[in-house]
Amino acid sequence: MELFGSYTSPYVRHCRIALLETDTKFSLTETDYDTSAKLSPAKKVPFLHHNDLRLHDSTSILKYVREKAGERFFADTKDFDQYCLVNTAMDAAINIFLLEKDGVKSTQAPYLERQQERINDILQLMEEKDHAVAYEGPHPFSDGELRLGCFLSWGLFRKRFNLDKYPRLEAFVDKLNDYPYFADTDPSKV
């Protein structure tokens, strides 16, 4: 399997963790914006090539990797909902981050202000939510939990937010940082 993406992408990181957890042999081909625009119709990372199979989104990649290893992708609807909420926050945060790199500030447009509110509201909800769920799977963390951890870690790495007002989320990230596959894929180690 060949995974295309960047070491700093939270989406790619989640896929890398799943590949490591399932002991799947893979290579990571570092890909920039120009290359991803040429090689993937979604024009984003990650994307995966495995023999004749082409997958263009982290969710389909994760589903494929988990099922290929004989695992369920999601144990329950609550974990899947958390995954979806975190994806919403992560998409908004990355869009704001990229627009700011191009000189556009979130305060310049009501739409971007709404995106920032979306991030803040989802972080608050995740802070209130109990993350010590009784997940019973082959790995210590569910995919909803891993997605949340990848987002939080990316946000801290990119200085998009801090967790000072989110002590439960901060403790959650600290717990994840003790998990070798999470620690080994930390974007700050690149």
N, C-alpha and C positions, 0 to 999 in steps of 0.2 A: 504494500500500500504506500502511496505517495500522498502526503498531506502538504498542501500549499498554504502558506500564510506567514505571519510574522510572529516572532517570539513575544512581542508585547501585546498582541491581540487577546482579549479575554475569551473570545469565541474559540480561537485556535488553542488557547491554553486548556480550555475544557475538553476539547477533542484529544489533545495530547495526554491529558490525565486519563481519559477513558481508554485510550490505546495502551497506555502503560498498565492500567489496572487489569485489563483483559489479556495482558501479555501478548499483544498483537505486534508483530514485526512491521515497522513502518519507517519511512524516512520523512524528514521535514525539509521541504524546499522553500527557503525564504523568498517571499514574493512581495514586490512593491505594487503601488497603485497601477502603474502602466502595465505590468505583467498580468496582474489579476484582471484588468480590463480586457486584455487580449485573450486570456485563457478561460475566462468564466463569463457566461452571459449575465450573471448577477453582478459582475464587476466588483466583487468584494471577496474577502477571505473569511473563513477557510473554504477550500474546495478540495476534493479528494479524487484521486484516480486509483482504481484497483482493477487491474486487467482491463476489460472493456467498460466497466462501470464508471460513471462520472457523477459525483454528487456535488451540489453547489451551495449547501447551507450547513451550518454547524448542527442543526437539529436532525437533518437527514443523515449526516455523518455519524452522530452519536447513536441514533436508532440502529443504523447498520452495524456499527461496531459492537454495541451491546447484544443485539440479536445474533450476530455471527458467533459471539462467544457463549451463546445459550442463556443470555440474561434478559430480563425484562428492562425496557427503557425506563418506564415509570411504574412504581409500585401502586400508586394511587392518584386520584384526581387532585388532591390537595398539593401534592408535590409538583404535579404538572402545572397547576395554576401558579404556584410560586415561581416556577421556571418561566412561565409566560410573563408574569409581572416583572420579573427581573430583566427579561429580554426587552420589555418596553422601556424600562429605566435605562438600560445599557445602550439601546439604540439612541435614545434621546441624548444621553451624556456624550456619546461618541460623535453624534452630529454636531452638538454644540462645540465640542472640543475641536473638530475639524474646521468648523466655520470660524472659530476664534483664530485658528492658525492662518486663515485667509483674511483676518481683520474685521470680521463681523462679530459684534458683541450681542449676547442674548438680550440685553436691555434695549436693543435697537428695533426689535420687532415683537409685537404681542404673541405671535406664534412661538418664538423662541423663549419668551418668558413663560409661556404655558409648558413648554418642554422642561424647563427648569423646575417649575412647580410639580410636574409629573415625577421627576426624579426625587424631589424632596418628599412628596407624599408617599411614594413607594418605599423610600428609606424609612420613613416614620412607621409605615405599616409593618415592614420587616422587623423593626425594632420592637414593636408591640407583640409580634407573633412569637410563639414559642418554637425555637429551633432545635429543641431537644426532643424532637419527635422520635417515636419508636420505629425508626426505619430498620427494617430487617431485609438486608440484601447481602450480596457477596462482598461488598466493600463497606468501609466505615461511614461513607457519606452517600446520600442519594444524589441524583443528577440535579434536582432542584436546589439542594444545598451547595453542590459544587458550582452551579451557575451563579448563585448568590455570592459565594466566596470569590470566584473569578472576577465578578463585577466590583465587589468591594475592594479587592486587592488592586485592580486596575485603577479605580477611582483614587485610591491613596497614592499609587505610583505616579499617576498623571496630575496629582494635586487638584482633582476636580471637587473633592470634598474631604472633610476630616470626620472622624467618628467620635469627636468629643461629646456630642449630645446624643450619641447612640452607644451606650456602654454594652448593651447586649450584643450588638453587631460587632463591636470591637473585640469582645470576648470570643465571639464566634470565629472571627478571622484569626485570632491568636490560637484557637484550638485547631483550625485548619492548617495553620503554619507548622504544626507539629506532625502533620501527615506527610510522609516523605514525598509522595507523588505531587502534592500541592507545593511543598517547599522547593522541590527540584525544578519546578516549572515557573518559579517566581520571575516576573519580568524584570525586576531590578537586578537580577543576577546575569543579565545578558551583557 
